[in-house]
Amino acid sequence: MRIELASGTTAEIVRVPEPTMGLVIIPDLFGLRPLFDDLVARLAHDWNMSVCAIDHFVGQNLGSDPDKRLAALPLLDDANYLRDVHEAADELGTKVTALMGFCMGGMYCLKSAGSQRFDRIVSFYGMIKVPEAWRGRTQREPLGYMIMGDAEKVLAIVGEKDPYTPLPDVDELRSTGAVVQIYADAEHGFAHDASRPSHRPEDAADAFSRARDWMMTATS
């Protein structure tokens, strides 16, 4: 169901009676939509987790126009965005809480490693360095957050042919202590949206299985 966080940000949440843990999801550029409503419900059921996904661009009516959404990225404030991610975790109220995100959501997962709020973090093809066109005065680089935080909690899932995660950047990410899983020949967005031309069903199933296993190590 839809809720509103204390900040006013919209979120989708599904609670289960006795969750193994909590999971916050940060969507891709296009934010909350049926794709992520379904993902929240499915993971809550299949993984026995209480799950909450947040939306982007609070108070803005950007619709599904990618150009408008891309133009809004430099205006995002890391402090406010990461506050929303933490508020979503608080809403779940679980003792153990993980974080997972896709594309720009994956980038904010890397930034979230700068705090101690999450027990495990999974970034699906998150940008390791902020693309030049996205940079703004209120944003910092993901690697900077990771270095000052706990990068060893991070599993980064990337495609070998993803232009947003070039291999030299991946090497820098790995040097922070993060665990990196590279999928050969995979492009950006290969796992979470079956309608995308880049979707790879077998790799997607494997990536989600690895993500769950990584999260569950926090409960052992």
Biotite code that builds the C-alpha atoms (Angstrom):
import biotite.structure as struc

atoms = struc.array([
    struc.Atom([0.000, 0.000, 0.000], chain_id="A", res_id=1, res_name="MET", atom_name="CA", element="C"),
    struc.Atom([1.034, 3.607, -0.494], chain_id="A", res_id=2, res_name="ARG", atom_name="CA", element="C"),
    struc.Atom([2.225, 5.583, 2.507], chain_id="A", res_id=3, res_name="ILE", atom_name="CA", element="C"),
    struc.Atom([3.813, 8.974, 3.046], chain_id="A", res_id=4, res_name="GLU", atom_name="CA", element="C"),
    struc.Atom([7.085, 9.218, 4.944], chain_id="A", res_id=5, res_name="LEU", atom_name="CA", element="C"),
    struc.Atom([7.636, 11.958, 7.510], chain_id="A", res_id=6, res_name="ALA", atom_name="CA", element="C"),
    struc.Atom([9.447, 13.978, 4.833], chain_id="A", res_id=7, res_name="SER", atom_name="CA", element="C"),
    struc.Atom([6.407, 13.821, 2.541], chain_id="A", res_id=8, res_name="GLY", atom_name="CA", element="C"),
    struc.Atom([8.000, 11.316, 0.184], chain_id="A", res_id=9, res_name="THR", atom_name="CA", element="C"),
    struc.Atom([5.680, 8.657, -1.224], chain_id="A", res_id=10, res_name="THR", atom_name="CA", element="C"),
    struc.Atom([6.539, 5.020, -0.594], chain_id="A", res_id=11, res_name="ALA", atom_name="CA", element="C"),
    struc.Atom([5.083, 1.584, -1.295], chain_id="A", res_id=12, res_name="GLU", atom_name="CA", element="C"),
    struc.Atom([5.164, -0.825, 1.646], chain_id="A", res_id=13, res_name="ILE", atom_name="CA", element="C"),
    struc.Atom([4.229, -4.438, 2.276], chain_id="A", res_id=14, res_name="VAL", atom_name="CA", element="C"),
    struc.Atom([4.634, -5.853, 5.781], chain_id="A", res_id=15, res_name="ARG", atom_name="CA", element="C"),
    struc.Atom([4.676, -9.560, 6.597], chain_id="A", res_id=16, res_name="VAL", atom_name="CA", element="C"),
    struc.Atom([3.711, -10.954, 10.039], chain_id="A", res_id=17, res_name="PRO", atom_name="CA", element="C"),
    struc.Atom([7.110, -12.333, 11.104], chain_id="A", res_id=18, res_name="GLU", atom_name="CA", element="C"),
    struc.Atom([9.685, -10.951, 8.675], chain_id="A", res_id=19, res_name="PRO", atom_name="CA", element="C"),
    struc.Atom([13.148, -12.435, 8.471], chain_id="A", res_id=20, res_name="THR", atom_name="CA", element="C"),
    struc.Atom([14.351, -8.863, 7.974], chain_id="A", res_id=21, res_name="MET", atom_name="CA", element="C"),
    struc.Atom([13.380, -5.565, 6.378], chain_id="A", res_id=22, res_name="GLY", atom_name="CA", element="C"),
    struc.Atom([14.278, -4.402, 2.883], chain_id="A", res_id=23, res_name="LEU", atom_name="CA", element="C"),
    struc.Atom([14.255, -0.868, 1.483], chain_id="A", res_id=24, res_name="VAL", atom_name="CA", element="C"),
    struc.Atom([14.235, -0.553, -2.313], chain_id="A", res_id=25, res_name="ILE", atom_name="CA", element="C"),
    struc.Atom([15.360, 2.484, -4.299], chain_id="A", res_id=26, res_name="ILE", atom_name="CA", element="C"),
    struc.Atom([13.861, 2.323, -7.822], chain_id="A", res_id=27, res_name="PRO", atom_name="CA", element="C"),
    struc.Atom([15.461, 3.331, -11.091], chain_id="A", res_id=28, res_name="ASP", atom_name="CA", element="C"),
    struc.Atom([15.061, 6.739, -12.736], chain_id="A", res_id=29, res_name="LEU", atom_name="CA", element="C"),
    struc.Atom([11.316, 6.290, -13.325], chain_id="A", res_id=30, res_name="PHE", atom_name="CA", element="C"),
    struc.Atom([10.506, 5.737, -9.671], chain_id="A", res_id=31, res_name="GLY", atom_name="CA", element="C"),
    struc.Atom([7.480, 4.021, -8.188], chain_id="A", res_id=32, res_name="LEU", atom_name="CA", element="C"),
    struc.Atom([5.213, 2.405, -10.761], chain_id="A", res_id=33, res_name="ARG", atom_name="CA", element="C"),
    struc.Atom([3.497, -0.970, -11.198], chain_id="A", res_id=34, res_name="PRO", atom_name="CA", element="C"),
    struc.Atom([6.847, -2.640, -11.896], chain_id="A", res_id=35, res_name="LEU", atom_name="CA", element="C"),
    struc.Atom([8.085, -1.754, -8.407], chain_id="A", res_id=36, res_name="PHE", atom_name="CA", element="C"),
    struc.Atom([4.725, -2.287, -6.714], chain_id="A", res_id=37, res_name="ASP", atom_name="CA", element="C"),
    struc.Atom([4.888, -5.843, -8.038], chain_id="A", res_id=38, res_name="ASP", atom_name="CA", element="C"),
    struc.Atom([8.522, -6.242, -7.002], chain_id="A", res_id=39, res_name="LEU", atom_name="CA", element="C"),
    struc.Atom([7.784, -5.104, -3.447], chain_id="A", res_id=40, res_name="VAL", atom_name="CA", element="C"),
    struc.Atom([4.872, -7.565, -3.160], chain_id="A", res_id=41, res_name="ALA", atom_name="CA", element="C"),
    struc.Atom([6.793, -10.430, -4.736], chain_id="A", res_id=42, res_name="ARG", atom_name="CA", element="C"),
    struc.Atom([9.912, -10.073, -2.597], chain_id="A", res_id=43, res_name="LEU", atom_name="CA", element="C"),
    struc.Atom([7.842, -9.656, 0.564], chain_id="A", res_id=44, res_name="ALA", atom_name="CA", element="C"),
    struc.Atom([6.098, -12.943, -0.235], chain_id="A", res_id=45, res_name="HIS", atom_name="CA", element="C"),
    struc.Atom([8.997, -14.940, -1.670], chain_id="A", res_id=46, res_name="ASP", atom_name="CA", element="C"),
    struc.Atom([11.712, -13.717, 0.705], chain_id="A", res_id=47, res_name="TRP", atom_name="CA", element="C"),
    struc.Atom([9.545, -13.295, 3.823], chain_id="A", res_id=48, res_name="ASN", atom_name="CA", element="C"),
    struc.Atom([10.710, -9.705, 4.267], chain_id="A", res_id=49, res_name="MET", atom_name="CA", element="C"),
    struc.Atom([8.839, -6.512, 5.033], chain_id="A", res_id=50, res_name="SER", atom_name="CA", element="C"),
    struc.Atom([9.625, -4.309, 2.047], chain_id="A", res_id=51, res_name="VAL", atom_name="CA", element="C"),
    struc.Atom([9.384, -0.560, 1.383], chain_id="A", res_id=52, res_name="CYS", atom_name="CA", element="C"),
    struc.Atom([10.233, 1.241, -1.872], chain_id="A", res_id=53, res_name="ALA", atom_name="CA", element="C"),
    struc.Atom([10.601, 5.023, -2.026], chain_id="A", res_id=54, res_name="ILE", atom_name="CA", element="C"),
    struc.Atom([9.789, 7.431, -4.829], chain_id="A", res_id=55, res_name="ASP", atom_name="CA", element="C"),
    struc.Atom([12.022, 10.169, -6.277], chain_id="A", res_id=56, res_name="HIS", atom_name="CA", element="C"),
    struc.Atom([11.580, 13.887, -6.922], chain_id="A", res_id=57, res_name="PHE", atom_name="CA", element="C"),
    struc.Atom([9.271, 14.836, -4.072], chain_id="A", res_id=58, res_name="VAL", atom_name="CA", element="C"),
    struc.Atom([6.642, 17.406, -5.035], chain_id="A", res_id=59, res_name="GLY", atom_name="CA", element="C"),
    struc.Atom([7.539, 17.414, -8.724], chain_id="A", res_id=60, res_name="GLN", atom_name="CA", element="C"),
    struc.Atom([5.209, 16.342, -11.495], chain_id="A", res_id=61, res_name="ASN", atom_name="CA", element="C"),
    struc.Atom([7.682, 14.894, -13.994], chain_id="A", res_id=62, res_name="LEU", atom_name="CA", element="C"),
    struc.Atom([5.562, 12.067, -15.345], chain_id="A", res_id=63, res_name="GLY", atom_name="CA", element="C"),
    struc.Atom([7.333, 9.441, -17.423], chain_id="A", res_id=64, res_name="SER", atom_name="CA", element="C"),
    struc.Atom([9.317, 11.886, -19.579], chain_id="A", res_id=65, res_name="ASP", atom_name="CA", element="C"),
    struc.Atom([12.954, 10.709, -19.303], chain_id="A", res_id=66, res_name="PRO", atom_name="CA", element="C"),
    struc.Atom([14.323, 14.112, -20.326], chain_id="A", res_id=67, res_name="ASP", atom_name="CA", element="C"),
    struc.Atom([12.472, 15.864, -17.499], chain_id="A", res_id=68, res_name="LYS", atom_name="CA", element="C"),
    struc.Atom([13.624, 13.272, -15.010], chain_id="A", res_id=69, res_name="ARG", atom_name="CA", element="C"),
    struc.Atom([17.243, 13.451, -16.153], chain_id="A", res_id=70, res_name="LEU", atom_name="CA", element="C"),
    struc.Atom([17.130, 17.246, -15.953], chain_id="A", res_id=71, res_name="ALA", atom_name="CA", element="C"),
    struc.Atom([15.969, 16.993, -12.332], chain_id="A", res_id=72, res_name="ALA", atom_name="CA", element="C"),
    struc.Atom([18.864, 14.780, -11.216], chain_id="A", res_id=73, res_name="LEU", atom_name="CA", element="C"),
    struc.Atom([21.404, 17.596, -10.599], chain_id="A", res_id=74, res_name="PRO", atom_name="CA", element="C"),
    struc.Atom([18.881, 19.186, -8.223], chain_id="A", res_id=75, res_name="LEU", atom_name="CA", element="C"),
    struc.Atom([18.742, 16.168, -5.919], chain_id="A", res_id=76, res_name="LEU", atom_name="CA", element="C"),
    struc.Atom([20.192, 16.776, -2.468], chain_id="A", res_id=77, res_name="ASP", atom_name="CA", element="C"),
    struc.Atom([22.093, 13.791, -1.105], chain_id="A", res_id=78, res_name="ASP", atom_name="CA", element="C"),
    struc.Atom([21.241, 14.686, 2.495], chain_id="A", res_id=79, res_name="ALA", atom_name="CA", element="C"),
    struc.Atom([17.508, 14.792, 1.799], chain_id="A", res_id=80, res_name="ASN", atom_name="CA", element="C"),
    struc.Atom([17.558, 11.698, -0.370], chain_id="A", res_id=81, res_name="TYR", atom_name="CA", element="C"),
    struc.Atom([19.465, 9.612, 2.148], chain_id="A", res_id=82, res_name="LEU", atom_name="CA", element="C"),
    struc.Atom([17.130, 10.881, 4.882], chain_id="A", res_id=83, res_name="ARG", atom_name="CA", element="C"),
    struc.Atom([14.211, 9.434, 2.926], chain_id="A", res_id=84, res_name="ASP", atom_name="CA", element="C"),
    struc.Atom([16.005, 6.104, 2.614], chain_id="A", res_id=85, res_name="VAL", atom_name="CA", element="C"),
    struc.Atom([16.534, 6.034, 6.385], chain_id="A", res_id=86, res_name="HIS", atom_name="CA", element="C"),
    struc.Atom([12.912, 7.022, 7.056], chain_id="A", res_id=87, res_name="GLU", atom_name="CA", element="C"),
    struc.Atom([11.772, 4.094, 4.927], chain_id="A", res_id=88, res_name="ALA", atom_name="CA", element="C"),
    struc.Atom([13.928, 1.784, 7.053], chain_id="A", res_id=89, res_name="ALA", atom_name="CA", element="C"),
    struc.Atom([12.461, 3.280, 10.218], chain_id="A", res_id=90, res_name="ASP", atom_name="CA", element="C"),
    struc.Atom([8.961, 2.696, 8.841], chain_id="A", res_id=91, res_name="GLU", atom_name="CA", element="C"),
    struc.Atom([9.702, -1.026, 8.532], chain_id="A", res_id=92, res_name="LEU", atom_name="CA", element="C"),
    struc.Atom([10.807, -1.223, 12.147], chain_id="A", res_id=93, res_name="GLY", atom_name="CA", element="C"),
    struc.Atom([12.841, -4.406, 11.674], chain_id="A", res_id=94, res_name="THR", atom_name="CA", element="C"),
    struc.Atom([15.880, -5.308, 13.750], chain_id="A", res_id=95, res_name="LYS", atom_name="CA", element="C"),
    struc.Atom([17.870, -6.218, 10.625], chain_id="A", res_id=96, res_name="VAL", atom_name="CA", element="C"),
    struc.Atom([17.382, -4.111, 7.491], chain_id="A", res_id=97, res_name="THR", atom_name="CA", element="C"),
    struc.Atom([18.901, -4.326, 4.015], chain_id="A", res_id=98, res_name="ALA", atom_name="CA", element="C"),
    struc.Atom([18.930, -1.874, 1.114], chain_id="A", res_id=99, res_name="LEU", atom_name="CA", element="C"),
    struc.Atom([18.678, -2.611, -2.597], chain_id="A", res_id=100, res_name="MET", atom_name="CA", element="C"),
    struc.Atom([18.519, -0.281, -5.584], chain_id="A", res_id=101, res_name="GLY", atom_name="CA", element="C"),
    struc.Atom([18.620, -0.186, -9.364], chain_id="A", res_id=102, res_name="PHE", atom_name="CA", element="C"),
    struc.Atom([20.389, 2.219, -11.752], chain_id="A", res_id=103, res_name="CYS", atom_name="CA", element="C"),
    struc.Atom([20.342, 5.643, -10.041], chain_id="A", res_id=104, res_name="MET", atom_name="CA", element="C"),
    struc.Atom([18.834, 3.817, -7.063], chain_id="A", res_id=105, res_name="GLY", atom_name="CA", element="C"),
    struc.Atom([21.874, 1.570, -7.094], chain_id="A", res_id=106, res_name="GLY", atom_name="CA", element="C"),
    struc.Atom([24.078, 4.652, -7.034], chain_id="A", res_id=107, res_name="MET", atom_name="CA", element="C"),
    struc.Atom([22.285, 5.876, -3.915], chain_id="A", res_id=108, res_name="TYR", atom_name="CA", element="C"),
    struc.Atom([22.781, 2.440, -2.401], chain_id="A", res_id=109, res_name="CYS", atom_name="CA", element="C"),
    struc.Atom([26.521, 2.977, -2.734], chain_id="A", res_id=110, res_name="LEU", atom_name="CA", element="C"),
    struc.Atom([26.159, 6.398, -1.122], chain_id="A", res_id=111, res_name="LYS", atom_name="CA", element="C"),
    struc.Atom([24.163, 4.848, 1.713], chain_id="A", res_id=112, res_name="SER", atom_name="CA", element="C"),
    struc.Atom([27.196, 2.760, 2.648], chain_id="A", res_id=113, res_name="ALA", atom_name="CA", element="C"),
    struc.Atom([28.472, 5.933, 4.305], chain_id="A", res_id=114, res_name="GLY", atom_name="CA", element="C"),
    struc.Atom([26.037, 5.395, 7.188], chain_id="A", res_id=115, res_name="SER", atom_name="CA", element="C"),
    struc.Atom([25.586, 2.506, 9.602], chain_id="A", res_id=116, res_name="GLN", atom_name="CA", element="C"),
    struc.Atom([21.822, 2.247, 9.019], chain_id="A", res_id=117, res_name="ARG", atom_name="CA", element="C"),
    struc.Atom([21.807, -0.859, 6.826], chain_id="A", res_id=118, res_name="PHE", atom_name="CA", element="C"),
    struc.Atom([23.126, -4.309, 7.612], chain_id="A", res_id=119, res_name="ASP", atom_name="CA", element="C"),
    struc.Atom([23.578, -5.288, 3.955], chain_id="A", res_id=120, res_name="ARG", atom_name="CA", element="C"),
    struc.Atom([23.420, -3.304, 0.715], chain_id="A", res_id=121, res_name="ILE", atom_name="CA", element="C"),
    struc.Atom([22.915, -4.534, -2.856], chain_id="A", res_id=122, res_name="VAL", atom_name="CA", element="C"),
    struc.Atom([23.487, -2.185, -5.768], chain_id="A", res_id=123, res_name="SER", atom_name="CA", element="C"),
    struc.Atom([22.207, -3.313, -9.163], chain_id="A", res_id=124, res_name="PHE", atom_name="CA", element="C"),
    struc.Atom([24.263, -1.489, -11.810], chain_id="A", res_id=125, res_name="TYR", atom_name="CA", element="C"),
    struc.Atom([24.512, 1.663, -9.719], chain_id="A", res_id=126, res_name="GLY", atom_name="CA", element="C"),
    struc.Atom([26.745, 4.407, -11.076], chain_id="A", res_id=127, res_name="MET", atom_name="CA", element="C"),
    struc.Atom([30.114, 4.245, -9.333], chain_id="A", res_id=128, res_name="ILE", atom_name="CA", element="C"),
    struc.Atom([30.862, 7.832, -10.306], chain_id="A", res_id=129, res_name="LYS", atom_name="CA", element="C"),
    struc.Atom([28.125, 10.441, -10.776], chain_id="A", res_id=130, res_name="VAL", atom_name="CA", element="C"),
    struc.Atom([27.680, 11.038, -14.528], chain_id="A", res_id=131, res_name="PRO", atom_name="CA", element="C"),
    struc.Atom([28.779, 14.547, -15.450], chain_id="A", res_id=132, res_name="GLU", atom_name="CA", element="C"),
    struc.Atom([25.305, 15.613, -16.593], chain_id="A", res_id=133, res_name="ALA", atom_name="CA", element="C"),
    struc.Atom([23.823, 14.565, -13.234], chain_id="A", res_id=134, res_name="TRP", atom_name="CA", element="C"),
    struc.Atom([26.226, 16.460, -10.979], chain_id="A", res_id=135, res_name="ARG", atom_name="CA", element="C"),
    struc.Atom([24.971, 19.179, -8.676], chain_id="A", res_id=136, res_name="GLY", atom_name="CA", element="C"),
    struc.Atom([26.190, 21.266, -5.751], chain_id="A", res_id=137, res_name="ARG", atom_name="CA", element="C"),
    struc.Atom([24.352, 19.117, -3.214], chain_id="A", res_id=138, res_name="THR", atom_name="CA", element="C"),
    struc.Atom([25.792, 15.804, -4.393], chain_id="A", res_id=139, res_name="GLN", atom_name="CA", element="C"),
    struc.Atom([28.962, 13.879, -3.608], chain_id="A", res_id=140, res_name="ARG", atom_name="CA", element="C"),
    struc.Atom([30.630, 10.927, -5.254], chain_id="A", res_id=141, res_name="GLU", atom_name="CA", element="C"),
    struc.Atom([29.561, 7.411, -4.196], chain_id="A", res_id=142, res_name="PRO", atom_name="CA", element="C"),
    struc.Atom([33.145, 6.279, -3.608], chain_id="A", res_id=143, res_name="LEU", atom_name="CA", element="C"),
    struc.Atom([33.643, 9.119, -1.133], chain_id="A", res_id=144, res_name="GLY", atom_name="CA", element="C"),
    struc.Atom([30.725, 7.894, 0.950], chain_id="A", res_id=145, res_name="TYR", atom_name="CA", element="C"),
    struc.Atom([31.937, 4.316, 0.777], chain_id="A", res_id=146, res_name="MET", atom_name="CA", element="C"),
    struc.Atom([35.447, 5.131, 1.915], chain_id="A", res_id=147, res_name="ILE", atom_name="CA", element="C"),
    struc.Atom([34.152, 6.901, 5.023], chain_id="A", res_id=148, res_name="MET", atom_name="CA", element="C"),
    struc.Atom([31.600, 4.174, 5.749], chain_id="A", res_id=149, res_name="GLY", atom_name="CA", element="C"),
    struc.Atom([31.423, 0.392, 5.635], chain_id="A", res_id=150, res_name="ASP", atom_name="CA", element="C"),
    struc.Atom([31.925, -0.676, 2.030], chain_id="A", res_id=151, res_name="ALA", atom_name="CA", element="C"),
    struc.Atom([32.274, -4.336, 3.007], chain_id="A", res_id=152, res_name="GLU", atom_name="CA", element="C"),
    struc.Atom([28.502, -4.498, 3.475], chain_id="A", res_id=153, res_name="LYS", atom_name="CA", element="C"),
    struc.Atom([28.016, -3.819, -0.257], chain_id="A", res_id=154, res_name="VAL", atom_name="CA", element="C"),
    struc.Atom([27.380, -6.313, -3.035], chain_id="A", res_id=155, res_name="LEU", atom_name="CA", element="C"),
    struc.Atom([27.574, -4.558, -6.414], chain_id="A", res_id=156, res_name="ALA", atom_name="CA", element="C"),
    struc.Atom([25.979, -6.340, -9.358], chain_id="A", res_id=157, res_name="ILE", atom_name="CA", element="C"),
    struc.Atom([27.175, -4.986, -12.705], chain_id="A", res_id=158, res_name="VAL", atom_name="CA", element="C"),
    struc.Atom([27.097, -5.857, -16.378], chain_id="A", res_id=159, res_name="GLY", atom_name="CA", element="C"),
    struc.Atom([30.342, -6.228, -18.254], chain_id="A", res_id=160, res_name="GLU", atom_name="CA", element="C"),
    struc.Atom([29.092, -4.006, -21.091], chain_id="A", res_id=161, res_name="LYS", atom_name="CA", element="C"),
    struc.Atom([27.336, -1.363, -18.992], chain_id="A", res_id=162, res_name="ASP", atom_name="CA", element="C"),
    struc.Atom([28.623, 2.106, -20.003], chain_id="A", res_id=163, res_name="PRO", atom_name="CA", element="C"),
    struc.Atom([27.572, 3.488, -16.606], chain_id="A", res_id=164, res_name="TYR", atom_name="CA", element="C"),
    struc.Atom([29.930, 1.108, -14.779], chain_id="A", res_id=165, res_name="THR", atom_name="CA", element="C"),
    struc.Atom([33.157, 0.974, -16.834], chain_id="A", res_id=166, res_name="PRO", atom_name="CA", element="C"),
    struc.Atom([35.654, -1.610, -15.666], chain_id="A", res_id=167, res_name="LEU", atom_name="CA", element="C"),
    struc.Atom([38.218, 0.932, -14.361], chain_id="A", res_id=168, res_name="PRO", atom_name="CA", element="C"),
    struc.Atom([35.457, 2.310, -12.102], chain_id="A", res_id=169, res_name="ASP", atom_name="CA", element="C"),
    struc.Atom([34.583, -1.236, -11.049], chain_id="A", res_id=170, res_name="VAL", atom_name="CA", element="C"),
    struc.Atom([38.203, -1.754, -10.006], chain_id="A", res_id=171, res_name="ASP", atom_name="CA", element="C"),
    struc.Atom([37.997, 1.368, -7.840], chain_id="A", res_id=172, res_name="GLU", atom_name="CA", element="C"),
    struc.Atom([34.765, 0.129, -6.317], chain_id="A", res_id=173, res_name="LEU", atom_name="CA", element="C"),
    struc.Atom([36.299, -3.237, -5.511], chain_id="A", res_id=174, res_name="ARG", atom_name="CA", element="C"),
    struc.Atom([39.273, -1.520, -3.859], chain_id="A", res_id=175, res_name="SER", atom_name="CA", element="C"),
    struc.Atom([36.945, -0.083, -1.184], chain_id="A", res_id=176, res_name="THR", atom_name="CA", element="C"),
    struc.Atom([36.190, -3.586, 0.086], chain_id="A", res_id=177, res_name="GLY", atom_name="CA", element="C"),
    struc.Atom([32.871, -4.030, -1.715], chain_id="A", res_id=178, res_name="ALA", atom_name="CA", element="C"),
    struc.Atom([32.060, -7.390, -3.269], chain_id="A", res_id=179, res_name="VAL", atom_name="CA", element="C"),
    struc.Atom([31.510, -7.140, -7.020], chain_id="A", res_id=180, res_name="VAL", atom_name="CA", element="C"),
    struc.Atom([29.681, -9.629, -9.239], chain_id="A", res_id=181, res_name="GLN", atom_name="CA", element="C"),
    struc.Atom([30.172, -9.017, -12.962], chain_id="A", res_id=182, res_name="ILE", atom_name="CA", element="C"),
    struc.Atom([27.863, -10.602, -15.545], chain_id="A", res_id=183, res_name="TYR", atom_name="CA", element="C"),
    struc.Atom([29.598, -11.275, -18.845], chain_id="A", res_id=184, res_name="ALA", atom_name="CA", element="C"),
    struc.Atom([28.129, -9.500, -21.891], chain_id="A", res_id=185, res_name="ASP", atom_name="CA", element="C"),
    struc.Atom([25.333, -7.948, -19.797], chain_id="A", res_id=186, res_name="ALA", atom_name="CA", element="C"),
    struc.Atom([24.315, -4.342, -20.405], chain_id="A", res_id=187, res_name="GLU", atom_name="CA", element="C"),
    struc.Atom([22.701, -1.753, -18.145], chain_id="A", res_id=188, res_name="HIS", atom_name="CA", element="C"),
    struc.Atom([19.387, -2.741, -16.563], chain_id="A", res_id=189, res_name="GLY", atom_name="CA", element="C"),
    struc.Atom([19.644, -6.449, -17.375], chain_id="A", res_id=190, res_name="PHE", atom_name="CA", element="C"),
    struc.Atom([17.916, -7.758, -14.243], chain_id="A", res_id=191, res_name="ALA", atom_name="CA", element="C"),
    struc.Atom([14.880, -5.901, -12.888], chain_id="A", res_id=192, res_name="HIS", atom_name="CA", element="C"),
    struc.Atom([12.656, -5.086, -15.877], chain_id="A", res_id=193, res_name="ASP", atom_name="CA", element="C"),
    struc.Atom([11.710, -7.886, -18.264], chain_id="A", res_id=194, res_name="ALA", atom_name="CA", element="C"),
    struc.Atom([10.388, -5.382, -20.820], chain_id="A", res_id=195, res_name="SER", atom_name="CA", element="C"),
    struc.Atom([13.838, -3.903, -21.471], chain_id="A", res_id=196, res_name="ARG", atom_name="CA", element="C"),
    struc.Atom([15.788, -5.130, -24.534], chain_id="A", res_id=197, res_name="PRO", atom_name="CA", element="C"),
    struc.Atom([18.803, -5.662, -22.270], chain_id="A", res_id=198, res_name="SER", atom_name="CA", element="C"),
    struc.Atom([16.935, -8.111, -19.993], chain_id="A", res_id=199, res_name="HIS", atom_name="CA", element="C"),
    struc.Atom([18.709, -11.438, -19.441], chain_id="A", res_id=200, res_name="ARG", atom_name="CA", element="C"),
    struc.Atom([16.384, -13.857, -17.604], chain_id="A", res_id=201, res_name="PRO", atom_name="CA", element="C"),
    struc.Atom([18.986, -16.360, -16.430], chain_id="A", res_id=202, res_name="GLU", atom_name="CA", element="C"),
    struc.Atom([21.392, -13.676, -15.255], chain_id="A", res_id=203, res_name="ASP", atom_name="CA", element="C"),
    struc.Atom([18.515, -11.838, -13.585], chain_id="A", res_id=204, res_name="ALA", atom_name="CA", element="C"),
    struc.Atom([17.467, -14.935, -11.648], chain_id="A", res_id=205, res_name="ALA", atom_name="CA", element="C"),
    struc.Atom([21.045, -15.544, -10.577], chain_id="A", res_id=206, res_name="ASP", atom_name="CA", element="C"),
    struc.Atom([21.562, -11.909, -9.555], chain_id="A", res_id=207, res_name="ALA", atom_name="CA", element="C"),
    struc.Atom([18.427, -11.817, -7.396], chain_id="A", res_id=208, res_name="PHE", atom_name="CA", element="C"),
    struc.Atom([19.400, -15.123, -5.800], chain_id="A", res_id=209, res_name="SER", atom_name="CA", element="C"),
    struc.Atom([22.840, -13.737, -4.960], chain_id="A", res_id=210, res_name="ARG", atom_name="CA", element="C"),
    struc.Atom([21.238, -10.560, -3.609], chain_id="A", res_id=211, res_name="ALA", atom_name="CA", element="C"),
    struc.Atom([19.014, -12.520, -1.248], chain_id="A", res_id=212, res_name="ARG", atom_name="CA", element="C"),
    struc.Atom([21.872, -14.737, -0.099], chain_id="A", res_id=213, res_name="ASP", atom_name="CA", element="C"),
    struc.Atom([24.008, -11.662, 0.573], chain_id="A", res_id=214, res_name="TRP", atom_name="CA", element="C"),
    struc.Atom([21.273, -10.034, 2.626], chain_id="A", res_id=215, res_name="MET", atom_name="CA", element="C"),
    struc.Atom([20.646, -13.198, 4.639], chain_id="A", res_id=216, res_name="MET", atom_name="CA", element="C"),
    struc.Atom([24.263, -13.292, 5.827], chain_id="A", res_id=217, res_name="THR", atom_name="CA", element="C"),
    struc.Atom([23.282, -10.390, 8.108], chain_id="A", res_id=218, res_name="ALA", atom_name="CA", element="C"),
    struc.Atom([20.956, -12.696, 10.061], chain_id="A", res_id=219, res_name="THR", atom_name="CA", element="C"),
    struc.Atom([23.436, -15.528, 10.644], chain_id="A", res_id=220, res_name="SER", atom_name="CA", element="C"),
])
